[in-house]
């Protein structure tokens, strides 16, 4: 487990507080947790003050799960801005939920991956993702509306490529691509 807690144009101790919040959750399950505190000030920090945390967990098979969270302003969440310890804890909990959910792609990027599968070559394309979220379902509907490409979604079973025994939420998404090609690509 690796990570970076970053701060810009604010007190650098907020980064340490983020790390403490994340480690409080992570060290219950892992002992190999290293989170770096990165502080920027002056011209290197840009124009806006803020802080956030990025966590990356890598499995023994080489699959990486990542979470990136930034602080919320008072305008975004009401009267109180984000508390650094809670932000770190939220990042750790989101990372755990992604690992339990399974799949090879973060839920935030599933629509992009499914769109690329649908527009790809005219043969069967497959990807292992978790249980579809509302955003994923809407992306599948939109892809069908524009391309008439249908996806087959099946539970991953023992013996299938990518199957993990510790995760029963993995799904295999497959489709036959539309065969969209780049007309400007040089033919060799």
C-alpha positions as CSV (number, residue, x, y, z in Angstrom):
1,X,0.0,0.0,0.0
2,X,1.5,3.3,-1.1
3,X,0.1,6.8,-1.2
4,X,0.7,10.5,-1.2
5,X,-1.0,13.1,0.9
6,X,-0.5,16.5,-0.7
7,X,-1.1,20.1,0.5
8,X,-0.8,23.4,-1.4
9,X,-0.7,26.9,0.0
10,X,-1.9,25.7,3.5
11,X,-0.4,24.4,6.7
12,X,1.6,21.2,5.8
13,X,0.4,19.5,9.0
14,X,-2.9,18.9,7.3
15,X,-1.2,16.4,5.1
16,X,0.1,14.6,8.2
17,X,-3.5,14.5,9.6
18,X,-4.7,13.0,6.4
19,X,-2.1,10.3,6.7
20,X,-3.1,9.6,10.3
21,X,-6.8,9.2,9.2
22,X,-5.9,6.8,6.4
23,X,-3.5,4.8,8.4
24,X,-6.0,4.3,11.2
25,X,-8.1,2.2,8.8
26,X,-5.4,0.7,6.6
27,X,-3.1,-0.7,9.4
28,X,-5.9,-2.8,10.8
29,X,-5.5,-5.0,7.7
30,X,-2.0,-4.3,6.3
31,X,1.4,-3.6,7.9
32,X,3.1,-2.5,4.7
33,X,1.6,1.0,4.5
34,X,3.7,4.0,3.3
35,X,2.1,7.3,2.6
36,X,4.3,10.3,1.7
37,X,3.5,13.9,2.8
38,X,4.1,16.3,-0.2
39,X,3.8,20.0,0.5
40,X,4.0,22.7,-2.2
41,X,4.2,26.5,-1.6
42,X,4.9,29.6,-3.6
43,X,4.9,29.4,-7.4
44,X,5.0,25.5,-7.3
45,X,1.7,25.4,-5.6
46,X,-0.4,27.1,-8.2
47,X,-3.1,29.6,-7.3
48,X,-5.5,27.6,-5.1
49,X,-5.0,26.3,-1.6
50,X,-6.1,22.8,-0.9
51,X,-5.2,19.3,0.1
52,X,-5.9,15.7,-0.9
53,X,-4.7,12.1,-0.7
54,X,-4.0,9.4,-3.3
55,X,-3.8,5.7,-2.3
56,X,-2.7,2.8,-4.4
57,X,-2.9,-0.9,-3.5
58,X,-1.3,-3.5,-5.6
59,X,-2.3,-7.2,-5.4
60,X,0.1,-10.1,-5.7
61,X,-1.1,-10.6,-9.3
62,X,-0.1,-7.0,-10.2
63,X,-3.6,-5.5,-10.3
64,X,-3.5,-1.9,-8.9
65,X,-6.5,-0.2,-7.2
66,X,-6.3,3.5,-6.8
67,X,-8.3,6.2,-5.1
68,X,-7.8,10.0,-5.2
69,X,-9.8,12.4,-3.0
70,X,-9.5,16.1,-2.6
71,X,-10.9,18.4,0.1
72,X,-14.3,19.9,-0.3
73,X,-14.8,23.6,0.2
74,X,-17.4,25.1,2.5
75,X,-19.5,25.9,-0.5
76,X,-19.6,22.3,-1.6
77,X,-20.5,20.7,1.7
78,X,-22.4,23.3,3.7
79,X,-21.0,25.0,6.8
80,X,-17.9,23.0,7.4
81,X,-15.0,22.2,5.0
82,X,-13.5,18.7,4.9
83,X,-11.6,17.5,8.0
84,X,-8.2,16.0,7.0
85,X,-8.6,12.9,9.2
86,X,-12.0,12.1,7.7
87,X,-10.7,12.6,4.2
88,X,-7.9,10.1,4.8
89,X,-10.4,7.6,6.4
90,X,-12.8,8.1,3.4
91,X,-10.0,7.4,0.9
92,X,-9.1,4.2,2.8
93,X,-12.7,3.0,2.9
94,X,-13.2,3.8,-0.9
95,X,-10.0,1.8,-1.6
96,X,-11.4,-1.2,0.4
97,X,-14.7,-1.0,-1.4
98,X,-12.9,-1.1,-4.8
99,X,-10.9,-4.2,-3.8
100,X,-14.0,-6.0,-2.6
101,X,-15.9,-5.0,-5.7
102,X,-13.2,-6.6,-7.9
103,X,-12.6,-5.9,-11.6
104,X,-9.7,-4.4,-13.4
105,X,-11.0,-0.8,-13.8
106,X,-12.0,1.8,-11.3
107,X,-15.8,2.5,-11.4
108,X,-15.1,6.1,-12.4
109,X,-13.5,4.9,-15.7
110,X,-15.8,2.0,-16.6
111,X,-17.8,4.1,-19.1
112,X,-14.6,5.0,-21.0
113,X,-13.5,1.3,-21.1
114,X,-16.9,0.1,-22.3
115,X,-17.0,2.8,-25.0
116,X,-13.6,1.7,-26.3
117,X,-14.8,-1.9,-26.3
118,X,-17.9,-1.0,-28.3
119,X,-15.9,1.1,-30.8
120,X,-13.1,-1.4,-31.2
121,X,-12.4,-4.1,-33.8
122,X,-15.2,-6.3,-35.2
123,X,-14.4,-9.2,-32.9
124,X,-15.3,-10.1,-29.3
125,X,-13.8,-7.8,-26.8
126,X,-13.9,-8.6,-23.0
127,X,-13.2,-6.9,-19.7
128,X,-13.6,-7.9,-16.1
129,X,-15.4,-5.3,-14.0
130,X,-17.4,-5.2,-10.8
131,X,-21.1,-5.2,-10.4
132,X,-22.5,-2.4,-12.6
133,X,-23.0,1.0,-11.0
134,X,-25.8,3.4,-12.1
135,X,-23.2,5.3,-14.2
136,X,-22.1,2.0,-15.9
137,X,-25.7,1.1,-16.7
138,X,-26.3,4.5,-18.2
139,X,-23.2,4.2,-20.2
140,X,-24.3,0.8,-21.6
141,X,-27.7,2.4,-22.5
142,X,-26.0,5.3,-24.2
143,X,-23.6,3.1,-26.1
144,X,-26.6,1.0,-27.4
145,X,-28.5,4.1,-28.4
146,X,-25.6,5.5,-30.5
147,X,-24.0,2.3,-31.9
148,X,-26.7,-0.5,-31.4
149,X,-23.9,-2.5,-29.7
150,X,-25.2,-4.9,-27.0
151,X,-23.1,-6.1,-24.1
152,X,-23.2,-9.5,-22.6
153,X,-22.7,-9.4,-18.8
154,X,-22.1,-12.6,-16.9
155,X,-20.8,-13.5,-13.5
156,X,-17.2,-14.7,-13.5
157,X,-17.1,-18.4,-12.6
158,X,-14.2,-20.7,-11.4
159,X,-12.0,-21.6,-14.3
160,X,-12.6,-18.4,-16.2
161,X,-9.7,-16.1,-16.9
162,X,-9.5,-13.4,-14.2
163,X,-11.5,-15.3,-11.6
164,X,-10.7,-14.4,-8.0
165,X,-12.0,-16.8,-5.3
166,X,-12.1,-14.0,-2.7
167,X,-14.4,-11.8,-4.8
168,X,-17.9,-12.9,-5.9
169,X,-18.9,-9.6,-7.4
170,X,-16.8,-9.8,-10.6
171,X,-18.6,-9.6,-13.9
172,X,-17.4,-10.3,-17.4
173,X,-18.5,-7.7,-19.9
174,X,-18.2,-8.6,-23.6
175,X,-19.4,-7.3,-26.9
176,X,-18.6,-7.4,-30.6
177,X,-17.0,-4.0,-31.6
178,X,-18.4,-1.7,-34.2
179,X,-15.1,-1.6,-36.1
180,X,-14.5,2.1,-36.0
181,X,-11.1,3.0,-37.3
182,X,-9.0,6.2,-37.6
183,X,-9.1,7.2,-41.2
184,X,-6.1,9.5,-40.8
185,X,-3.9,6.6,-39.7
186,X,-1.1,5.8,-42.1
187,X,-1.4,2.5,-43.8
188,X,1.9,0.5,-44.0
